[in-house]
Amino acid sequence: MTVLPSASTDQLHDHAPQKSVIIIGGGFSGATLAYHLAAITDPAQLKIIIIEPRQHLGAGLAYSTEEEAFRLNVLSDRMSIFYDDKPHFARWMEETHSLNSDPEATTANGQIYARRSLFGSYMADQIAPLLASGQVQHLIASATGASRNSDGTYTVSMNSGATLEADYLVIAASHPLPALPAPLRALVPSGQSHIAGLIANPYQAGALKQLLEETGTNSSVLIIGAGLTSADMVAGLSQHGHSGKITVLSRHGLRSRPNLRLKAGEPKPPRLFGDFLTPPEISATQLLRKIRKTIHEAARQSVPWQSVIDALRDQGSEIWHALPLSERQRIVRHLRTYWDAHRFRLSTQTDDVLEQRSQADMLNFLSAHVTGARHAEDDKGFVITYRPRGGSETIEQHFDAIIITTGPAHGDIIGQCPPLAMLHQDGLIEMDPTGLGLHTSRSEQVPETMRAISKDGTITDNLFIAGPLARGTFGELMGAPEVARYTQALAEVIRQAAQ
């Protein structure tokens, strides 16, 4: 693929007609891309349009919640729209006095874990000047279709009935909602959107409050899935006064690990520990051995394991790129659950809630597989059948409420997003062979091309994939720091393409 040489914005203004780019999705990925793209392009040369149904850009699913118990799981001085300026959000909080209304954000040792909603406010504040100037246009709508025209441009339709055309199209769609496990689908009759006592969408506003109104604060709750969202649900239930027993069921029974807690006056350990790139491993087994060896070496030097995992995150894209496809697929099949438990760590506040409930016998983690579900005979609650991991017999148990937190249904992203379904039908996009998102290009000559790979294996030069949907190619792309780095690079790729 040929990449044109760079040119100044003055040159572009003088000689190039205005082109346009449509970004489908205005969560953190889409908004951050628009921000960085606006910073390096002349608005007379490139029109930037975001299609996003939410009122505010940058929040997405992760940061649009109003639940006060839902906190960032990363220290606030490591969250930013800028990869090279990680304390930017922390400085914004100080300048805006945002923590005055949230004294619990700061732990006893001075670490700050802000509410997720506050980071959403920060993102809206960053993008606001660009919206006011018109350099970025936000269409408050849902994209309902996308197709490529005969001249290579794109037409995008919206739920308002309007259509738009653009020279470049970027897919920055949200994480797909968790899929209802097959054994539970019988609980939801066709055409019925809500079942009392069942939360199928843990991100829905007011879901926890409604659940407790339906089932009571002393209800027995089954949470299916044991990741960060599961921990948020436990913290949220506690915030709303829930005092019943909570059972968290997952195939491995692993709960997310906590972030490092520093004692008062204790020196900070190194932020990163370990080199996994000289040379990079080409075997999943050898990589796992190196990780374990590095953790043992870190412990010998009194360095916590969290520093090793953070080094893996930082080097993640290069580590992933060195692995053959078959080894990536092995990692997804066999190691992903263990990686997620150590990589997606808990804030101190959330971990405290889980510890307190566990010690009070109000929280139990169960390693099992759900095999069946039905409504209780008195229509109060549910009867769940599950098989413990390693066992052959099933157990039947009654629960007053069920919450699904199995994580984004990445395998169904095309089916859940109509514009992607149309692009897929036209052969322009395909699932990544790892099953983690959309097949995205990466070249040795141009390290980050970030374009969609079609069904026939060709690269579409004006169709780009933003954020976590590209992680099958680029590896670690779920956290804000990694997405900020990726979108900043993607902005430069689009700028060059638009010359």
C-alpha positions as CSV (number, residue, x, y, z in Angstrom):
1,M,0.0,0.0,0.0
2,T,1.4,3.4,-0.9
3,V,1.4,6.1,1.8
4,L,1.7,9.6,0.4
5,P,4.3,12.0,1.9
6,S,3.1,14.4,4.5
7,A,2.2,18.0,3.7
8,S,1.5,21.1,5.7
9,T,-2.1,22.2,6.4
10,D,-1.4,25.4,4.4
11,Q,-0.5,23.3,1.4
12,L,-3.6,21.3,1.8
13,H,-5.8,24.3,2.2
14,D,-4.4,25.8,-1.0
15,H,-4.5,22.8,-3.3
16,A,-6.9,20.1,-1.9
17,P,-10.7,20.1,-2.0
18,Q,-12.5,19.4,1.2
19,K,-13.0,15.7,2.0
20,S,-15.0,14.1,4.8
21,V,-14.7,11.3,7.3
22,I,-17.6,9.7,9.2
23,I,-16.9,8.0,12.5
24,I,-19.6,5.6,13.5
25,G,-19.5,5.6,17.3
26,G,-18.7,8.4,19.7
27,G,-17.5,6.6,22.8
28,F,-13.9,7.0,24.0
29,S,-12.4,5.5,20.8
30,G,-14.5,7.6,18.4
31,A,-14.2,10.9,20.4
32,T,-10.5,10.5,21.0
33,L,-9.9,9.8,17.3
34,A,-11.9,12.9,16.3
35,Y,-9.9,15.0,18.9
36,H,-6.5,13.9,17.5
37,L,-7.6,14.1,13.9
38,A,-8.9,17.7,14.4
39,A,-5.5,18.6,16.0
40,I,-3.5,17.7,12.9
41,T,-5.9,18.6,10.0
42,D,-7.3,21.8,8.5
43,P,-11.1,21.9,8.7
44,A,-11.1,23.3,5.2
45,Q,-9.4,20.2,4.1
46,L,-11.2,17.5,6.2
47,K,-14.7,17.5,7.6
48,I,-15.0,15.3,10.7
49,I,-18.5,13.9,11.5
50,I,-19.4,11.6,14.4
51,I,-22.6,9.6,14.5
52,E,-23.4,8.8,18.1
53,P,-26.9,8.5,19.8
54,R,-25.7,9.7,23.2
55,Q,-26.0,13.4,24.0
56,H,-22.3,13.6,25.0
57,L,-19.3,12.3,23.2
58,G,-16.5,10.3,24.8
59,A,-18.4,8.5,27.5
60,G,-19.7,5.4,25.7
61,L,-20.9,2.4,27.7
62,A,-18.0,2.6,30.2
63,Y,-18.2,6.2,31.3
64,S,-21.9,7.1,30.8
65,T,-23.1,5.4,34.0
66,E,-24.5,7.5,36.8
67,E,-23.9,4.8,39.4
68,E,-21.8,6.3,42.1
69,A,-20.2,3.0,43.1
70,F,-18.8,2.4,39.6
71,R,-15.2,3.6,39.7
72,L,-12.3,3.6,37.2
73,N,-10.2,0.5,37.8
74,V,-7.1,2.5,36.8
75,L,-5.5,5.2,38.9
76,S,-6.7,8.6,37.8
77,D,-3.2,9.8,36.9
78,R,-3.0,7.1,34.2
79,M,-6.2,8.0,32.4
80,S,-6.1,10.6,29.6
81,I,-7.1,11.4,26.1
82,F,-3.3,11.8,25.5
83,Y,-1.1,8.7,25.6
84,D,2.0,10.8,26.3
85,D,0.4,12.9,29.0
86,K,-1.3,10.4,31.3
87,P,-1.8,12.8,34.3
88,H,-4.0,15.1,32.1
89,F,-7.2,13.8,33.6
90,A,-5.8,14.1,37.1
91,R,-4.9,17.8,36.5
92,W,-8.3,18.4,35.0
93,M,-9.9,17.1,38.2
94,E,-7.7,19.3,40.3
95,E,-8.5,22.4,38.2
96,T,-12.2,21.8,38.2
97,H,-12.3,20.7,41.9
98,S,-14.2,17.7,40.8
99,L,-13.3,15.5,43.8
100,N,-14.9,17.9,46.3
101,S,-18.1,16.0,46.0
102,D,-16.5,12.6,46.1
103,P,-14.2,12.3,49.2
104,E,-14.2,8.5,48.9
105,A,-12.3,8.7,45.6
106,T,-9.0,9.1,47.5
107,T,-7.8,6.1,49.4
108,A,-6.0,6.1,52.7
109,N,-2.6,6.1,50.9
110,G,-3.6,8.9,48.6
111,Q,-4.4,7.0,45.5
112,I,-7.3,8.3,43.5
113,Y,-9.9,6.1,41.7
114,A,-12.5,8.5,40.3
115,R,-16.0,7.6,39.4
116,R,-16.5,6.4,35.8
117,S,-19.0,9.1,35.2
118,L,-16.4,11.8,36.0
119,F,-14.1,10.6,33.3
120,G,-17.1,10.8,30.9
121,S,-17.5,14.5,32.0
122,Y,-13.8,15.0,31.3
123,M,-14.1,13.6,27.8
124,A,-17.1,15.8,27.1
125,D,-15.1,18.8,28.3
126,Q,-12.2,18.0,26.0
127,I,-14.3,17.7,22.9
128,A,-16.6,20.6,23.6
129,P,-14.4,23.3,22.0
130,L,-14.2,21.3,18.8
131,L,-18.0,21.0,18.7
132,A,-18.5,24.7,19.4
133,S,-16.1,25.7,16.5
134,G,-17.7,23.2,14.1
135,Q,-14.4,21.4,13.5
136,V,-16.1,18.3,14.7
137,Q,-19.8,17.7,14.0
138,H,-21.8,15.4,16.3
139,L,-25.0,13.9,14.8
140,I,-27.1,12.6,17.7
141,A,-28.4,9.6,15.9
142,S,-27.8,5.9,15.4
143,A,-26.2,4.6,12.2
144,T,-28.6,2.1,10.7
145,G,-26.7,1.2,7.5
146,A,-23.4,1.7,5.6
147,S,-22.5,0.9,2.0
148,R,-19.7,1.7,-0.4
149,N,-20.6,3.6,-3.5
150,S,-19.3,2.9,-7.0
151,D,-16.9,5.9,-6.8
152,G,-15.4,4.5,-3.6
153,T,-17.1,6.9,-1.2
154,Y,-19.6,5.7,1.5
155,T,-23.2,6.3,2.3
156,V,-24.3,6.0,5.9
157,S,-28.0,6.0,6.9
158,M,-29.4,7.0,10.3
159,N,-32.5,6.3,12.3
160,S,-33.7,9.8,11.5
161,G,-34.1,8.8,7.9
162,A,-31.2,11.0,6.8
163,T,-28.2,9.8,4.8
164,L,-24.6,11.1,4.6
165,E,-21.8,10.5,2.2
166,A,-18.1,10.6,3.1
167,D,-14.7,9.9,1.5
168,Y,-13.5,7.9,4.6
169,L,-15.4,5.7,7.1
170,V,-14.2,4.7,10.5
171,I,-15.8,2.0,12.6
172,A,-15.7,2.9,16.3
173,A,-18.8,1.0,17.4
174,S,-19.4,0.3,21.0
175,H,-18.7,-3.0,22.7
176,P,-21.6,-5.3,21.9
177,L,-23.8,-6.1,24.9
178,P,-23.4,-9.4,26.8
179,A,-25.1,-12.3,25.1
180,L,-27.8,-14.0,27.2
181,P,-26.4,-17.6,27.9
182,A,-28.3,-20.2,26.0
183,P,-29.8,-22.0,29.0
184,L,-31.3,-18.6,30.2
185,R,-33.0,-17.7,26.9
186,A,-36.1,-19.7,27.8
187,L,-36.7,-17.2,30.7
188,V,-37.4,-14.3,28.2
189,P,-40.5,-14.9,26.0
190,S,-40.2,-13.7,22.4
191,G,-41.0,-10.0,22.1
192,Q,-40.7,-9.3,25.8
193,S,-38.0,-6.8,26.6
194,H,-38.0,-7.0,30.4
195,I,-38.4,-9.8,33.0
196,A,-38.7,-8.8,36.6
197,G,-35.6,-9.9,38.6
198,L,-33.4,-10.3,35.5
199,I,-30.8,-7.8,34.3
200,A,-29.7,-8.9,30.8
201,N,-28.0,-5.5,30.1
202,P,-25.9,-4.5,33.2
203,Y,-25.2,-1.1,31.6
204,Q,-28.8,0.0,31.5
205,A,-29.4,3.2,33.5
206,G,-31.3,2.5,36.8
207,A,-31.2,-1.3,36.4
208,L,-29.9,-2.0,39.9
209,K,-32.4,0.2,41.6
210,Q,-35.2,-1.3,39.6
211,L,-34.0,-4.8,40.4
212,L,-34.1,-4.2,44.2
213,E,-37.5,-2.6,43.9
214,E,-38.7,-5.8,42.2
215,T,-36.9,-8.4,44.5
216,G,-36.1,-6.6,47.8
217,T,-32.9,-5.6,49.4
218,N,-32.5,-9.0,51.0
219,S,-32.8,-10.9,47.8
220,S,-30.5,-13.7,46.7
221,V,-28.7,-12.6,43.6
222,L,-26.9,-14.7,41.0
223,I,-24.3,-12.9,38.9
224,I,-23.2,-14.8,35.8
225,G,-19.7,-13.7,34.8
226,A,-16.8,-12.7,37.2
227,G,-15.0,-9.8,35.5
228,L,-15.0,-6.1,36.2
229,T,-18.6,-5.6,35.4
230,S,-19.5,-8.3,38.0
231,A,-17.5,-6.4,40.6
232,D,-19.3,-3.2,39.7
233,M,-22.6,-4.9,40.2
234,V,-21.6,-6.1,43.7
235,A,-20.4,-2.6,44.6
236,G,-23.6,-1.1,43.1
237,L,-25.9,-3.4,44.9
238,S,-24.2,-2.6,48.2
239,Q,-24.4,1.1,47.5
240,H,-28.2,0.7,47.0
241,G,-28.5,-1.1,50.4
242,H,-28.6,-4.7,49.3
243,S,-27.9,-7.1,52.2
244,G,-28.7,-10.5,50.7
245,K,-26.3,-13.2,49.5
246,I,-24.7,-12.8,46.1
247,T,-23.3,-15.8,44.2
248,V,-20.9,-15.0,41.3
249,L,-20.8,-17.9,38.9
250,S,-18.3,-18.4,36.1
251,R,-16.6,-21.3,34.3
252,H,-13.3,-20.7,36.2
253,G,-14.6,-19.1,39.4
254,L,-11.9,-16.4,39.2
255,R,-12.5,-12.9,40.5
256,S,-10.6,-9.9,39.3
257,R,-7.4,-9.2,41.2
258,P,-6.9,-5.9,43.1
259,N,-4.7,-3.1,42.1
260,L,-1.6,-2.5,44.2
261,R,-2.2,-0.9,47.6
262,L,0.7,1.2,48.9
263,K,1.1,1.7,52.6
264,A,1.6,5.3,53.9
265,G,5.2,6.3,53.3
266,E,6.0,3.2,51.3
267,P,8.1,3.9,48.2
268,K,6.4,3.3,44.9
269,P,7.6,0.2,43.0
270,P,8.7,0.5,39.4
271,R,5.7,1.2,37.1
272,L,6.9,-1.5,34.7
273,F,9.0,-4.6,35.3
274,G,10.1,-7.1,32.6
275,D,11.2,-7.2,29.0
276,F,9.2,-9.5,26.7
277,L,10.5,-8.2,23.4
278,T,14.2,-9.1,23.3
279,P,13.5,-11.4,21.8
280,P,9.7,-11.7,21.5
281,E,8.3,-15.2,22.0
282,I,6.6,-17.0,19.1
283,S,5.0,-19.7,21.3
284,A,2.2,-19.2,23.8
285,T,3.8,-21.8,26.1
286,Q,7.1,-20.1,26.1
287,L,5.5,-16.7,26.6
288,L,3.7,-18.0,29.7
289,R,6.9,-19.4,31.1
290,K,8.6,-16.1,30.6
291,I,5.8,-14.3,32.4
292,R,6.0,-16.7,35.3
293,K,9.7,-16.4,35.5
294,T,9.6,-12.6,35.4
295,I,7.0,-12.6,38.2
296,H,9.3,-14.8,40.4
297,E,12.2,-12.5,39.6
298,A,10.1,-9.4,40.5
299,A,9.1,-11.0,43.8
300,R,12.7,-11.7,44.6
301,Q,13.4,-8.0,44.1
302,S,10.3,-7.0,46.2
303,V,8.5,-5.8,43.1
304,P,4.7,-6.7,43.0
305,W,3.3,-8.8,40.2
306,Q,1.2,-5.9,39.0
307,S,4.3,-4.2,37.6
308,V,4.9,-7.3,35.4
309,I,1.4,-7.3,34.1
310,D,1.6,-3.6,33.4
311,A,4.8,-4.2,31.4
312,L,3.0,-6.8,29.4
313,R,0.2,-4.3,28.7
314,D,2.7,-1.7,27.6
315,Q,4.5,-4.1,25.3
316,G,1.3,-5.9,24.3
317,S,1.0,-4.9,20.7
318,E,4.5,-5.9,19.8
319,I,4.2,-9.2,21.8
320,W,0.9,-10.0,20.0
321,H,2.3,-9.1,16.6
322,A,5.3,-11.5,17.0
323,L,3.0,-14.5,17.8
324,P,1.7,-16.7,14.9
325,L,-2.0,-16.7,14.4
326,S,-2.3,-20.3,15.8
327,E,-0.5,-19.2,19.0
328,R,-2.8,-16.1,19.4
329,Q,-5.8,-18.4,19.0
330,R,-4.4,-20.7,21.7
331,I,-4.0,-17.8,24.1
332,V,-7.6,-16.7,23.4
333,R,-8.9,-20.3,24.0
334,H,-6.8,-21.2,27.1
335,L,-5.3,-18.1,28.8
336,R,-7.7,-15.3,28.2
337,T,-9.7,-15.8,31.4
338,Y,-6.5,-15.8,33.5
339,W,-5.2,-12.7,31.7
340,D,-8.4,-10.8,32.2
341,A,-8.4,-11.6,35.9
342,H,-5.0,-10.1,36.4
343,R,-5.1,-7.3,33.7
344,F,-8.6,-5.9,34.6
345,R,-7.9,-5.1,38.2
346,L,-10.1,-3.6,40.9
347,S,-10.0,-0.2,42.4
348,T,-9.3,-0.3,46.2
349,Q,-12.8,0.9,47.0
350,T,-14.5,-1.9,44.9
351,D,-12.1,-4.5,46.2
352,D,-12.9,-3.4,49.8
353,V,-16.6,-4.0,49.1
354,L,-15.9,-7.5,47.8
355,E,-13.7,-8.4,50.7
356,Q,-16.2,-7.2,53.3
357,R,-19.0,-9.1,51.7
358,S,-16.9,-12.3,51.4
359,Q,-15.9,-12.1,55.0
360,A,-19.5,-11.7,56.0
361,D,-20.5,-14.7,53.9
362,M,-22.6,-12.5,51.7
363,L,-20.5,-13.1,48.5
364,N,-19.4,-16.4,47.0
365,F,-17.5,-17.2,43.8
366,L,-18.5,-20.4,42.1
367,S,-16.7,-22.3,39.3
368,A,-19.5,-23.9,37.4
369,H,-21.4,-24.1,34.1
370,V,-25.1,-23.2,33.9
371,T,-27.0,-26.0,32.3
372,G,-30.6,-24.9,32.7
373,A,-33.0,-22.2,34.0
374,R,-36.7,-21.8,34.7
375,H,-39.1,-19.5,36.5
376,A,-39.9,-20.7,40.0
377,E,-43.3,-22.2,40.5
378,D,-44.7,-19.3,42.5
379,D,-43.3,-17.0,39.8
380,K,-40.9,-15.5,42.5
381,G,-37.4,-15.8,41.3
382,F,-35.7,-18.5,39.2
383,V,-34.4,-22.0,39.5
384,I,-30.9,-22.4,38.0
385,T,-29.2,-25.7,37.3
386,Y,-25.5,-25.8,37.1
387,R,-22.6,-28.2,37.0
388,P,-19.6,-27.4,39.2
389,R,-16.2,-27.4,37.3
390,G,-14.7,-30.8,37.3
391,G,-17.9,-32.5,38.5
392,S,-20.4,-34.8,36.8
393,E,-23.6,-34.1,38.7
394,T,-25.7,-31.0,38.4
395,I,-27.0,-28.8,41.3
396,E,-30.3,-27.0,41.4
397,Q,-30.6,-23.7,43.3
398,H,-33.2,-20.9,43.7
399,F,-32.3,-17.2,43.2
400,D,-34.5,-14.2,43.5
401,A,-32.6,-12.2,40.9
402,I,-30.1,-12.8,38.0
403,I,-27.6,-10.3,36.5
404,I,-25.7,-11.2,33.3
405,T,-22.1,-9.8,33.2
406,T,-20.4,-12.3,30.8
407,G,-18.6,-9.5,29.0
408,P,-19.0,-8.0,25.5
409,A,-20.3,-10.4,22.9
410,H,-17.4,-9.7,20.5
411,G,-18.2,-12.7,18.4
412,D,-21.6,-11.1,17.5
413,I,-20.4,-7.6,16.8
414,I,-21.4,-7.8,13.2
415,G,-24.8,-9.2,13.9
416,Q,-25.6,-6.6,16.6
417,C,-24.5,-3.5,14.5
418,P,-26.6,-3.0,11.4
419,P,-24.0,-0.9,9.5
420,L,-21.4,-3.6,10.1
421,A,-23.9,-6.2,8.9
422,M,-24.3,-4.4,5.6
423,L,-20.5,-3.9,5.2
424,H,-20.1,-7.6,5.9
425,Q,-22.7,-8.6,3.4
426,D,-20.9,-6.5,0.8
427,G,-17.7,-8.4,1.7
428,L,-15.9,-5.3,3.0
429,I,-15.3,-6.5,6.6
430,E,-14.8,-9.8,8.2
431,M,-14.3,-11.1,11.8
432,D,-10.8,-11.4,12.9
433,P,-9.6,-15.1,13.0
434,T,-9.0,-14.8,16.7
435,G,-12.7,-13.9,17.2
436,L,-11.8,-10.7,19.2
437,G,-13.2,-8.1,16.7
438,L,-12.8,-7.1,13.1
439,H,-10.0,-8.2,10.8
440,T,-7.7,-5.2,10.6
441,S,-4.5,-4.6,8.6
442,R,-1.1,-4.1,10.0
443,S,2.0,-3.9,7.7
444,E,5.7,-4.3,8.3
445,Q,6.4,-1.3,6.0
446,V,3.7,0.9,7.5
447,P,3.4,-0.6,11.0
448,E,-0.1,0.7,11.7
449,T,-2.4,0.8,8.6
450,M,-5.5,0.1,10.7
451,R,-7.7,-0.5,7.7
452,A,-10.4,-3.2,7.3
453,I,-9.5,-6.5,5.6
454,S,-12.3,-7.7,3.4
455,K,-13.6,-11.3,3.0
456,D,-11.3,-11.9,0.0
457,G,-8.3,-10.7,2.0
458,T,-7.8,-7.4,0.3
459,I,-7.4,-4.1,2.2
460,T,-9.9,-1.3,1.7
461,D,-7.9,1.8,1.8
462,N,-10.6,4.2,3.1
463,L,-12.3,2.0,5.7
464,F,-10.7,2.1,9.1
465,I,-11.2,0.2,12.4
466,A,-10.8,2.2,15.6
467,G,-10.3,1.0,19.2
468,P,-11.0,-2.4,20.8
469,L,-12.5,-3.8,17.6
470,A,-8.9,-4.0,16.2
471,R,-7.4,-5.9,19.1
472,G,-7.4,-9.2,17.2
473,T,-4.6,-7.6,15.2
474,F,-3.0,-5.2,17.6
475,G,-3.4,-7.1,20.9
476,E,-3.9,-5.1,24.1
477,L,-6.5,-2.5,23.1
478,M,-9.1,-2.5,25.9
479,G,-7.7,0.2,28.2
480,A,-7.9,3.9,27.8
481,P,-4.0,4.3,27.5
482,E,-3.8,1.8,24.7
483,V,-6.8,3.2,22.9
484,A,-5.4,6.7,23.2
485,R,-2.1,5.6,21.7
486,Y,-3.9,3.7,18.9
487,T,-6.3,6.5,17.9
488,Q,-3.5,9.1,17.9
489,A,-1.6,6.9,15.4
490,L,-4.8,6.3,13.4
491,A,-5.4,10.0,13.2
492,E,-2.0,10.4,11.4
493,V,-2.9,7.5,9.1
494,I,-6.1,9.2,8.1
495,R,-4.4,12.5,7.7
496,Q,-1.9,11.0,5.3
497,A,-4.7,9.2,3.4
498,A,-6.6,12.5,3.0
499,Q,-3.7,14.4,1.4
